[in-house]
Amino acid sequence: MREFEYQARDLLRRFPLIDGHNDLPWALRERAAGDASKVRLVPPSEVPAGPGEVPADPAEVQAGPGAVNLAAPVAGLHTDLPRLAAGGVGAQFWSVYVPASVAGTPLAGDGAVTAVLEQIDLARLMIARYPQALELALTAADVERIFAAGRVASLLGAEGGHAIAGSLGVLRMLYALGVRYLTLTHNANVGWADSATDEPAAGGLTDFGRDVVREMQRMGMLVDLSHVSPDTMRDTLDVAAAPVIFSHSSARAVCDAPRNVPDDVLARLADNGGVCMVTFVPAFVSQDCADWMAGLKAEAARRGVDPKDLGQLFSLKPEWELAHPLPQATLAQVADHVEHVRKVAGVEHVGLGGDFDGTPDVTVGLEDVSAYPALFAELLARGWTEADCAALAGGNLLRALRDAESFAAHAQA
């Protein structure tokens, strides 16, 4: 297996690994007690350094609410600059996620717009704070240029259509601020699109929802179908004239979780040109973990807690776990999802979206962003070629992004 690990690391040095979803900006906000204005990203110039420019005492610069030095390993996070480098990450979609509700109160309208703007500001601040390692990317060409320069190309993706507050004008402004995909829903319906984890209301997309999809593609913003219901997926593919993505979803035939993608939808990606970026969240990888999570959600509902509110849901997790030990998902199971998407959609339509720092639980063997080479080693051991792995790593997403840009250029002309 060691031979495959060397091969995987060499491959990721030559071909950009583009991960579809990382929630580090929200994790940073949570470390500052939910106040984005209190996040302090310590620049390398302020880090006490010892031999080899290693911080003499990382705790010194990590201390205090909201103070984080991403240039050193950060306890309690899945992501920092050293581990991005170790994992061979060449480009990252940083999620500018905002929840659909906070402490049981829906986050919508002006509040949702304010929150997503704060998250964009935080993500852009993070990118600017570490220019030796990160650079904002707005196009496929930017990704290739930044990767060639040895930095992580940093793209932004907004998670949850409630963040546009029903306004195409807000949507256009998100694009102007650098957002290059919008996940149409999060865990709750948005009025114009049904979520996979809410009771159906629109039956998929409404007419306004179709307008959102058309406007996104007119601009060149990728439509992200993670989190949406199967009917929303199908309605979007009916209307889409450019590639769509699933930024962090796995295969429902392998793990029957509502967040995963049915085979009939995967099969349509070949005609659309889209990409399903397989995620590492245990509840979407392992059936045992999915069943465990379904039990936790049922218990939450029994207690009058909204299972769609992740903050409230996870507050019950320690107690539930005492009586119901948490099963584990494995790297090999993630590889099974990758291979299933390849089988149904084709090797040109599969990618990776780990959802690191967006989940309290991780898959064994894929504990943080440093672990990507291990997954590629597993696939190489299963007979994947270098060309297949390069397509999975980032080639497919780059093609989808270029096609979206090309469609937008013609649509605007």
Beta strands, then each sheet from edge to edge (+ up, - down):
strand 1: 17-22
strand 2: 40-41
strand 3: 67-68
strand 4: 89-95
strand 5: 101-102
strand 6: 105-106
strand 7: 134-136
strand 8: 152-159
strand 9: 179-183
strand 10: 222-224
strand 11: 244-246
strand 12: 275-278
strand 13: 350-352
sheet 1: 1+ 4+ 8+ 7+
sheet 2: 1+ 4+ 8+ 9+ 10+ 11+ 12+ 13+
sheet 3: 2+ 3+
sheet 4: 5+ 6-
end
